[in-house]
Amino acid sequence: MNTSSSQIFQTDNPTRWQRVKWAARVFLVLILLAIIIIYIAFASMKNPEIPLEGKAIKKVLTDSVPPYRESAMGKQYRGFRQAIEKRWAKGKGVGQNNQILDLSNSSYFSDSLGIRAAFYVAWDNQSFFSLRKNISKVNLILPEWFFIDPKADTLFTNIDQRAFSIIKTSGIKVMPMLSNSYGAKFNGAALHRILNNPAKTKRLIDDVAKLLTAYNFAGINVDFEELDEKNNEVLTHFEKNLYNVLHDKGFLVTQNVSPFNEDYNYKELAKYNDYIFLMAYDQHSESTKPGPVCSQKWIEAAVDKLAK
């Protein structure tokens, strides 16, 4: 009987088997390291101790001890709705000189329910996802689309088409922001040159009017921050000119103002805006001690001061 045999992986190269062995060894070492890392991670897991004004919470929660104890402030102000109903008048979104933002084309809200506005920024994907998810629940979008070019002191736009397509299809009213933000920072110098130059001011206002007409927008939302002005009259004068020009063309004018900020003459600016948005946030930030972004009492104080 004849027998035959065959060789597997036969090669004249003597180093091939060595490479196979070392590759297997490296693979086994990596598997072992992964197992060790996972074990250490699970073994070291523990709930962090969160101090409450320097005192650790030692009380064990039972059925008779709820996990949340309502504070005195929480009992007094159970949500903003109660505070609004008691202290601030119920409005339907009536602006300066009885200029009313017509929201009748919204498929979700009617005029009687007032404004349900949402700000949108193109540089944050979460803002886009939120817009796409919640656009049926609002009747006014304020996208950050109009900017000031500090190199030429002129208006430029950054209208992202994916958001514009969603908004246009929905039929929601649009009031784009006009911002002096450039390169992730507010540029007060460029805005200063425009506000203090009649020719540049006129060009900016005319360009805004042309774009609002071309896109059939409802109006403009002015978002000028970190101003480089010695007095408030400069901004107020610009807002007056903008207001007069756009009102003559049937557009509304709104403005964002920060609370407790000397850059804004609230009383005078109210004369030249149909609506004012109070930016009642940044109570605490990365440049302050830890704390809430905007606590309820702080917001109430900001609204009270502005309303006066």
TABEL-V346373 format. One line per field, one symbol per residue. ss: DSSP state (A for helix, B for strand, O for the rest). phi: phi as a letter, one per 20 degrees, with the letter a starting at -180 (. if undefined). burial: 1 if it has 9 or more other C-alpha atoms within 8 Angstrom, else 0. A space follows every 50 residues. Layout:
ss = ???
phi = ???
burial = ???
This chain:
ss = OOOOOOOOOOOOOOOAAAAAAAAAAAAAAAAAAAAAAAAAAAAOOOOOOO OBOOBOOOOOOOOOOOOOOOOAAAAAOOOAAAAAAAAOOOOOOBOAAAOB OOOOOOOOOOAAAOOOBBBBOOOOAAAAAAAAAAAAAOOBBBBBBBBBBO OOOBBBBOOOAAAAAAAAAAOOBBBBBBBOBBOOBBOAAAAAAAAOOAAA AAAAAAAAAAAAAAAOOOBBBBBOOOOOOOOOAAAAAAAAAAAAAAAAOO OBBBBBBBOOOOOOOAAAAAAAOOBBBBBOOOOOOOOOOOOOOOOAAAAA AAAAAAAO
phi = .edcccdemfbeefeffffffffffffffffffffffffffffefbffed fdlndfedfefcfedffcdfffffffcenfgffffedcffcdneeglmfd ffdfefedddgfemecdbeccfecfffffffffdffdccbddeecdcdef fclcecdbefffffffffffmffccfeddeebmmcfdffffffffdcgff ffffffffffffffeleercdecdclfdcebfffffffffffffffffdn eeccbeceflcffcegfffffccfbcdeeebmgcbfecffrffaffffff ffffffff
burial = 00000000000000000000000000000000000000000000000000 00000000000000000000000000100001111000000101110010 00100100111001101001110000110111001101111111111111 00111000000011011001011111111111000111111111100001 10111011100100001111111100100001011101110110111000 11111111100011100011011111010100111000000011000110 01100000
